[in-house]
Amino acid sequence: MRRTAIALAAAPLAAMPAAAQTPPAATPAILPDGTLLDVNAEGKSTRVPDLATIRAGVVTQAATAAAALSENAARMDRVLAALKGAGVAARDIATANVQLSPQYRYGENQPPVITGYQATNSVSIRFRDIAKSGTILDTLVKQGANQIDGPNLSLDNPDAALDEARADAVKRARARAELYASAAGLTVSRIVSISESGSNAGYPPPRPVMYAARAEAAADTAIVPGETDITVNLQVRFLLK
């Protein structure tokens, strides 16, 4: 079969004028003596999240931009001090958003009128002790935080869990290849190639936590980590004979 394929490919080249000849396209040095099978497989491992990321912020309104910013800064200072007092490391706190926007009153057939300004300042906080994060959030509300989103639960070091998922994906791909080979009256000879198309290190969509704007309305908050799935997607090519 290999000699026939080469002869058919060479024949058209011989009939072409010498000046118009171009180098032939590259061909594999060795053609597989069998059937190629491509399998897509997802591998999974399960872990308990050990990191919670939550966004907490302060929204203030005032008649002037300067007043809105001043009040916002004072309340945000109390929030940051509360985080520091709770033992949250500086490396786990990062500014997420700072915004100042005018507030308008709209009337029929009249241009909008600025009635005041709204200032927003929020920080992203990583809690490495998830069990304590709810209590800290309650403290933040008492210190002036009135905007909280999250938590986003994840793994601090997902490498081992990802490798476990990769091994599971190869195992699943092999089992599926064995199934196809058996149904076709063939056997799996070997793996030809493996490529990884994507992975998820255990980052689920953020789940919102709702707080009333008044500090006294905040109740004891419990954040339960549960379990999260770490997944890896592979494309595995097998040689069947």
Secondary structure, DSSP 8 states (H G I E B T S, - for coil): -HHHHHHHHHHHHHHS-GGG--------SS--SSEEEEEEEEEEEEE---EEEEEEEEEEEESSHHHHHHHHHHHHHHHHHHHHHTT--GGGEEEEEEEEEEEEE--TTS--EEEEEEEEEEEEEEES-HHHHHHHHHHHHHTT--EEEEEEEE-S--HHHHHHHHHHHHHHHHHHHHHHHHHTT--EEEEEEEEEEEEE-S----------SSGGG----------EEEEEEEEEEEEE-
